[in-house]
Amino acid sequence: MVSALELFLLNTNASCDGQGGMNDMSKCGCGRSPTGMCKGWHGLTAEEFEAKLKKFKEENPEE
C-alpha cells in the first residue's frame, strides 16, 4: 500500500480532481487504469479497484 506522503511525492506535478482522477494526467504506472492514464487507482484495495473498474465500464462502454 502506498502512503499518502508517497502519493503526494509521486504526483507533485499533478493535481487531483477530487473524483479519483488527475487534472494534469500522467501515464499509469501501476497498470490499473483502463485508459492508460493515471486515475489515482494505485492506492485502492482489490475490492475498491473492482468496484471502480465496474463503474467505469458501465459509464464508458466504448472503452
Buried (B, 14 or more C-beta within 10 A) or exposed (E): EEEEEEEEEBBEEBEBEEEBBBEEBEEBEBEBBBEEEBBBBBBBEEEEBEEBBEEBEEEEEEE
